[in-house]
Every structure is written in C-alpha cells, then in structure tokens.
Amino acid sequence: MKKLTWPLPALLAWISSWALYALLLQWQASEWVALLLPAFWSGFLTRMADTSMRRALIGLGFPLSYMALHGGLNMPSIGWLILLVIVVLVYPRRAWQDAPLFPTPKNALRLLPDHITLLAGARILDAGSGMGDGLIALRSAFPRADFTGIEMSWPLRFLSALRCTFARIRQGDIWLADWRDYDLVYMFQRPETMPRAVEKAESQLRAGAWLVSLEFEARELQAQAVIESPDGRPVWVYQMPFQRKPAGAIIRVESPRA
C-alpha cells in the first residue's frame, strides 16, 4: 500500500472509520458489528504508516475516540473540532513532510565535543527546534556557542523560546532559511528528508562547517563519526566538504563512555 505523507494516513483512517461506523448504524447493524468492522478497518490501514508509533496512532484512533465519547468523558462534538485545530496549529501542513514532534533526549549529544571542536561564539542552528530539547542538548555539549532555532509551528516556537532563553528562536521554514552563517547545523528529521538536507548543506554550508543528524543517516555520505547516544540511537556527524561513501563501507558506531 502506498505510503502517504504523514499525518494524512491517520486522518484518513480516523475519518473513514467513523464514517463506516455511522453507515453501519444507519443500516441497523448491531453495536458490536458497528464497532468491530471499523476497528478492523483501522488495523488494515496501519499499512499506510512507516513506523510502529504511527501504526499505533492509526490503529488505536477509532477505538480510543469511541471510548472517549462513550466511556465517560462525554466530550461534545465541538471538543473534537477544537482538538483538531490544536493539532493543525502545532503541526502545520507545510511541516507534514518534516519530522513529527520527537524531542532530542537530554544527553544524546554529549559526545559531540570529542569529534567537533568549535570556538567560543560559534553559531549553531537547530533546524526544526520543536519544544527546544535539541537546543538544550546542544548547549550542554557546547556551552559557549551562539544558538539559533527555527521552528515552523508558532505554538512550539513560543514554547521553545520560553524554555531556551539562551537562544534566538525564529518561526519559519528550515528549507527556506539561509544556513551560510552557521558553523554547525543540527537536525532530528526523518529518512525521507535527509537527501534534501544534504543538498541544502552542500549548497550553503562553508568548508569546515558541520551537519549533525540524530538517528537518521545521510546514506550517500561518509560520516566523520557515528556516535551511539545513551538510548542507543546513532548520532551522524558530517563535515563540509562532504565525502561520498565508498561501496561496501563499514560504519563503526562509538558507544558512550561509562
């Protein structure tokens, strides 16, 4: 089944499951039939998602919303509309092809100074700063740097500005922003956007600047270092000018020290 841009699969699954539920009731099906068939339909549509968390959101959307409506929350219909508006504000459509809201773990970047030397005042960009967790982790690694965050969602931009008073946070599109002035660009994106990140970095970052990606590899590039964060996720470190990966290259992941 073709993978649609997230969160379209979730919206399609939720809306179609509720439409099927309403149709079955209109056809005077029993309540159990009207519940089970949409639940199975939601399970079938989990094929449209590419991660286990997204599959869970698709599969559990209908039964959880049903329980919320009929299991004691008694949320009025307008309540679901308000929740949808909040989701759209936090995750605007222009950001659907970028990473969902997954914060950077606190100590994920603590080994970066072993591989990257930055002078005091070096400029670091968190491209897609979310709630500010990436900026906090970067500051822990490079406390004397100058920090900037760019975030598409204005509620998240506001929240991260409250949490990260040490940084400048701008609302905007990371793909339209100019990366030329930065010594290091950090990203926690998704596999599909990494080729675009490499293309942008190669066209804008100066020689010696760094591109750092949590979890997701720029598969066409040879990494200067691959560090295992405390929770097991790799941190991929690349320096301009990028080197293309030779065929059959073996990647060694450095585990965190005790």
Buried (B, 14 or more C-beta within 10 A) or exposed (E): EEEBEBBEBBBBBBEBBBEBBEEBEEEEBEEEEBBBBBBEBBBEBBEBBBEEEBBEBBBBBBBEBBEBBEEEEEEEEEEBEEEEEEEEEBBBEEBBBBBBEBBBBBBBBBBBEEBBEBEEEBBBBBBBBBBBBBBBBBBBBBEEBBBBBBBBBEBBBEBBBEBBEEBEBBBEBBBEBEBEEBBBBBBBBBEBBBEBBBEBBEEBBEEEBBBBBBBBBBEEBEBBBBBBBEEEBBBBBBBBEBEEBEEEEEEEBBEBEE
